Amino acid sequence: MKRITIFALIACLCLSCNKSDQGGPQESPVDTGAASRVTSTSASVGGLLKIPAGEPGSFVFGIQYSIDSGMESDVLTAKGKNYNVKDGTFSADLYSLSANQEYWYRAYLSYPNGSTVYGRILSFRTSDVEVSVATAPASDFYTASAQLNGLARIKGAVGGDPVLYFQWGLAADALSNVALASIVSDGVFSANVSSLSSDVTYWYRAVCDFGGSKAYGNILNFIIPDDATEESAVTLYPMMEEAVDLGLPSGTRWCSHNLGAERMTDYGDFYAWAGVTPHYRRDTTTVVIGDSTVNVINYVWKPGKYGYSWETCPYWLRGDNVMTAEFSKYNVDFQYVVLDSGDDAATQNMGGGWRTPTMDEWGELTLNCDWYWASVDGVKGYIVKKRDDYTSNIFLAAGGSRSGVDLRSVGTDGRYWTADLSHENLVYAYGFNFTAKRISEEMYYAYRYEGLAVRPVLPAAD
């Protein structure tokens, strides 16, 4: 009897080993990465995709986060960006967080069939005090002087005054001069530097020292113009918050940057009307030229029918002109039709109530703000300022538009989508257009397949 029992035990162990070898736990195709750049209101978190061939294709991936450690309630989503084909890493930026709060997060990967898998659940805590500073373009150029500008924000602090100043010099790595600054209004500060020379490049950055904790702005440069005898430009002030209050009657707040942009002056990405992703992937390559490094952006187009055309237009069925084009959605003539939230690029990429502005909202912006054509960081466009507080502003870049794979009218035309379908013909949606000499008084028509910029808006704050 004992011999039979021992043999049975050995057989069970062997069977268990075989099952483990053949059908053990499978490694998850997505993993969660560390959190970085954690402030009192934001954080950047990473993820890793373990997909064959290292290409996301039609998968949707990103980060879910919540104050619930079990990730069962109040779960928000941030879509992944900066996907690296070589190692599968990606990142996501989380905004509008609460200070001194523990957040739980995990990476996710959704398959085309609708199923979703998740990475590990990790956590981070936002800081209770945030000191941030941004450097703004120089202004007020005279024959031998200029005004340096910056913006500081201190959140969660009680008592004490910040020390604000600029470091400047003749090279980005040799900012040996210091210019103490004074506050202009609401965190905006400036300092005048003199004894300058024309045709010389000067480099500078803003600094905020609060209680011994220093924060540095980005490094910018300027050259005194040869004909600088008076103020030659309107200052674009950096905005710390994404939702900028421009004092509009409706209370609508405008995003500080274009959708897909990382800076106020970037063109951002281009979207077909009712499309929520661009038709390309942007790859950035760093190239060394002499003593400088330059980031070169390459556009990698999706395979098959690519570019901005009827074949890639959302909901297009057939036809290529005003008489023959047919669509499976947004296909009713002579009715007021706006984008559904599921087809709104701003809503789908930013969440949190962001959406594409309507025709009326573009008109409100035109009538109730001051517009100045300018060139900032080498980008042409309009600085749009709040009338009773010129330190509240946005920049609308003249980024042109895309048709096929071509970029058209960049630097001369600004072309932005509205949320409105054309009332007259379904092949068009309304856009907002401007040039250096003209700001649209009426909306202009654009084919639904064209690639235009999107500038998100938020409704009035409660």
DOVEXKE-841759 format. One record per residue (C-alpha): x, y, z. Coordinates in steps of 0.5 Angstrom, whole numbers, padded with zeros to 4 digits, always signed. Example, Ala and Ser with C-alpha at 12.3 -4.5 7.8 and 13.67 -1.06 7.14 Angstrom:
2
+0025-0009+0016 +0027-0002+0014 
This chain:
462
+0000+0000+0000 +0006+0005+0002 +0009+0003-0005 +0003+0005-0009 +0002+0012-0005 +0009+0014-0007 +0009+0012-0014 +0002+0016-0014 +0006+0022-0011 +0011+0022-0016 +0006+0021-0022 +0003+0028-0019 +0009+0031-0019 +0011+0030-0026 +0005+0032-0029 +0005+0038-0025 +0012+0040-0028 +0009+0039-0035 +0003+0043-0034 +0008+0049-0031 +0013+0048-0037 +0007+0048-0042 +0002+0053-0039 +0005+0057-0034 +0004+0065-0033 +0005+0069-0039 +0009+0075-0039 +0005+0081-0039 +0006+0085-0046 +0006+0092-0042 +0009+0094-0036 +0009+0100-0032 +0015+0105-0031 +0018+0110-0026 +0015+0117-0024 +0019+0123-0026 +0019+0130-0026 +0014+0130-0020 +0011+0137-0018 +0005+0139-0014 +0000+0139-0020 +0004+0134-0025 +0008+0128-0026 +0011+0124-0032 +0011+0117-0032 +0013+0111-0036 +0011+0105-0039 +0014+0099-0043 +0011+0095-0049 +0013+0088-0050 +0010+0087-0057 +0013+0083-0063 +0017+0087-0068 +0017+0093-0063 +0011+0097-0067 +0005+0099-0063 +0001+0099-0070 -0007+0100-0068 -0006+0099-0061 -0008+0104-0056 -0003+0105-0050 -0002+0110-0044 -0003+0111-0037 -0009+0110-0032 -0008+0114-0025 -0013+0115-0019 -0013+0116-0012 -0016+0110-0011 -0010+0104-0009 -0014+0099-0012 -0016+0103-0019 -0023+0101-0018 -0026+0108-0018 -0024+0115-0020 -0020+0113-0026 -0017+0118-0031 -0013+0116-0037 -0007+0119-0040 -0005+0117-0047 +0002+0115-0049 +0007+0119-0053 +0014+0119-0055 +0014+0111-0057 +0021+0108-0058 +0021+0103-0063 +0027+0100-0061 +0026+0099-0054 +0018+0099-0053 +0018+0105-0048 +0013+0111-0048 +0011+0116-0043 +0005+0120-0041 +0004+0127-0038 -0001+0127-0032 -0004+0134-0030 -0008+0138-0026 -0006+0134-0020 -0007+0135-0012 -0002+0137-0008 +0001+0133-0003 -0003+0127-0005 -0001+0120-0007 -0003+0117-0014 -0003+0110-0016 -0002+0109-0024 -0001+0103-0028 +0001+0102-0036 -0005+0099-0040 -0005+0096-0047 -0012+0096-0051 -0012+0091-0057 -0016+0092-0064 -0021+0087-0061 -0023+0091-0055 -0019+0087-0050 -0014+0091-0045 -0008+0088-0041 -0005+0092-0035 +0002+0093-0032 +0004+0093-0025 +0000+0098-0020 +0005+0103-0018 +0005+0110-0014 +0008+0117-0013 +0006+0123-0008 +0006+0130-0011 +0010+0135-0007 +0007+0140-0002 +0011+0146-0005 +0012+0147-0012 +0017+0153-0015 +0017+0153-0022 +0020+0159-0027 +0020+0160-0034 +0024+0164-0039 +0020+0169-0044 +0023+0172-0050 +0027+0179-0049 +0023+0185-0051 +0024+0193-0051 +0030+0193-0055 +0034+0199-0055 +0041+0201-0059 +0045+0198-0053 +0040+0195-0048 +0034+0190-0047 +0029+0187-0042 +0029+0180-0040 +0023+0177-0038 +0020+0171-0034 +0015+0168-0030 +0015+0165-0023 +0010+0161-0020 +0010+0158-0012 +0004+0154-0010 +0003+0151-0003 +0008+0156+0000 +0006+0160+0007 +0010+0166+0008 +0017+0169+0005 +0019+0173-0001 +0022+0170-0007 +0029+0172-0010 +0028+0173-0018 +0034+0175-0022 +0037+0173-0029 +0043+0170-0031 +0046+0172-0038 +0052+0172-0042 +0055+0171-0049 +0054+0163-0049 +0049+0158-0046 +0054+0155-0042 +0057+0161-0039 +0052+0165-0036 +0057+0169-0031 +0053+0176-0031 +0047+0177-0026 +0041+0182-0027 +0036+0182-0021 +0029+0183-0023 +0023+0186-0020 +0016+0184-0021 +0011+0187-0026 +0005+0183-0024 +0002+0176-0022 +0009+0173-0022 +0011+0176-0028 +0018+0179-0027 +0023+0183-0031 +0030+0186-0031 +0034+0191-0036 +0041+0189-0038 +0045+0195-0042 +0052+0196-0045 +0050+0191-0050 +0053+0191-0057 +0049+0190-0064 +0050+0183-0068 +0052+0179-0062 +0048+0174-0059 +0046+0174-0052 +0044+0168-0048 +0040+0168-0041 +0035+0164-0037 +0030+0166-0031 +0032+0164-0024 +0027+0164-0018 +0030+0163-0011 +0025+0161-0005 +0028+0159+0001 +0034+0156-0001 +0030+0152-0007 +0032+0155-0014 +0028+0153-0020 +0031+0155-0027 +0028+0157-0033 +0030+0155-0040 +0036+0158-0044 +0034+0163-0049 +0038+0168-0053 +0037+0175-0057 +0041+0179-0062 +0040+0187-0061 +0037+0189-0068 +0041+0194-0072 +0035+0199-0072 +0033+0198-0065 +0031+0205-0063 +0025+0204-0059 +0020+0198-0057 +0020+0193-0063 +0016+0187-0061 +0010+0185-0056 +0012+0180-0051 +0010+0173-0050 +0009+0171-0043 +0010+0164-0042 +0004+0161-0038 +0004+0156-0033 -0003+0153-0033 -0005+0150-0039 -0012+0153-0039 -0011+0161-0040 -0017+0166-0038 -0017+0171-0043 -0023+0175-0040 -0028+0173-0045 -0035+0174-0044 -0037+0167-0044 -0031+0165-0039 -0028+0160-0044 -0021+0158-0043 -0016+0157-0049 -0010+0152-0048 -0003+0155-0048 -0001+0151-0054 -0003+0147-0060 -0006+0140-0059 +0001+0135-0060 +0005+0141-0058 +0010+0142-0052 +0011+0149-0053 +0007+0155-0053 +0010+0157-0060 +0010+0149-0063 +0006+0148-0069 +0003+0141-0066 +0000+0136-0070 -0005+0136-0076 -0011+0133-0076 -0017+0131-0081 -0024+0134-0078 -0027+0128-0074 -0020+0125-0074 -0017+0124-0067 -0010+0122-0069 -0005+0125-0074 -0004+0120-0080 +0004+0120-0078 +0009+0119-0073 +0014+0124-0071 +0021+0121-0070 +0026+0126-0067 +0034+0125-0069 +0039+0129-0066 +0044+0132-0071 +0051+0135-0069 +0053+0141-0073 +0060+0144-0071 +0059+0146-0063 +0051+0146-0063 +0046+0140-0063 +0040+0141-0067 +0033+0136-0067 +0031+0134-0073 +0024+0132-0074 +0022+0126-0079 +0015+0125-0081 +0014+0117-0081 +0007+0116-0085 +0002+0110-0084 +0003+0105-0089 -0002+0103-0094 -0007+0109-0096 -0003+0115-0093 -0003+0122-0092 -0009+0127-0092 -0014+0125-0097 -0021+0123-0098 -0018+0115-0097 -0016+0117-0090 -0022+0122-0088 -0026+0119-0082 -0033+0117-0084 -0031+0118-0092 -0035+0112-0096 -0034+0115-0104 -0033+0121-0108 -0028+0126-0109 -0032+0133-0110 -0038+0137-0107 -0043+0133-0112 -0041+0126-0111 -0038+0125-0104 -0041+0121-0099 -0040+0119-0091 -0043+0114-0086 -0043+0120-0081 -0044+0127-0081 -0048+0127-0087 -0054+0131-0086 -0054+0138-0090 -0057+0144-0088 -0057+0143-0080 -0052+0145-0075 -0048+0140-0073 -0042+0139-0069 -0037+0134-0067 -0039+0128-0062 -0034+0128-0056 -0031+0121-0059 -0029+0124-0066 -0026+0131-0062 -0018+0130-0062 -0018+0135-0056 -0023+0131-0052 -0020+0124-0054 -0012+0126-0053 -0013+0131-0047 -0019+0129-0043 -0022+0133-0037 -0027+0137-0041 -0022+0140-0047 -0025+0140-0054 -0025+0143-0060 -0027+0151-0061 -0034+0152-0064 -0034+0158-0070 -0037+0162-0064 -0032+0161-0060 -0027+0163-0065 -0031+0169-0066 -0031+0171-0059 -0023+0171-0059 -0023+0175-0065 -0027+0181-0062 -0025+0181-0055 -0017+0180-0055 -0012+0184-0058 -0008+0181-0063 -0001+0182-0065 +0003+0179-0071 +0010+0177-0069 +0016+0172-0069 +0017+0168-0063 +0023+0163-0063 +0023+0164-0070 +0016+0162-0071 +0011+0167-0074 +0004+0168-0071 -0001+0172-0067 +0000+0174-0060 -0007+0174-0057 -0007+0178-0051 -0012+0179-0045 -0014+0186-0045 -0014+0188-0038 -0008+0184-0036 -0003+0183-0042 +0001+0178-0038 -0005+0173-0040 -0004+0171-0047 -0003+0165-0052 +0001+0164-0059 -0003+0162-0065 +0003+0159-0070 +0002+0160-0077 +0003+0153-0078 -0001+0152-0085 -0004+0146-0086 -0003+0139-0090 -0006+0136-0096 -0003+0129-0098 +0004+0129-0095 +0005+0136-0096 +0006+0142-0091 +0003+0148-0094 +0003+0156-0093 +0007+0155-0086 +0010+0161-0084 +0004+0165-0087 -0002+0162-0086 -0005+0160-0079 -0011+0154-0080 -0015+0151-0075 -0021+0147-0074 -0027+0149-0071 -0032+0144-0068 -0037+0145-0074 -0039+0142-0080 -0041+0146-0086 -0048+0148-0087 -0048+0148-0094 -0044+0142-0096 -0042+0136-0093 -0035+0135-0096 -0033+0141-0092 -0032+0143-0084 -0031+0150-0082 -0024+0153-0080 -0021+0159-0077 -0016+0162-0082 -0011+0168-0081 -0005+0171-0084 +0000+0177-0082 -0005+0182-0086 -0012+0179-0084 -0016+0175-0079 -0022+0172-0081 -0028+0175-0080 -0032+0169-0083 -0030+0162-0082 -0027+0159-0088 -0028+0152-0092 -0023+0146-0091 -0024+0139-0094 -0026+0135-0088 -0019+0130-0090 -0015+0136-0090 -0010+0136-0084 -0011+0143-0080 -0008+0145-0073 -0013+0144-0067 -0013+0149-0061 -0017+0146-0055 -0021+0150-0050 -0024+0149-0044 -0031+0151-0041 -0032+0157-0036 -0029+0155-0029 -0035+0153-0024 
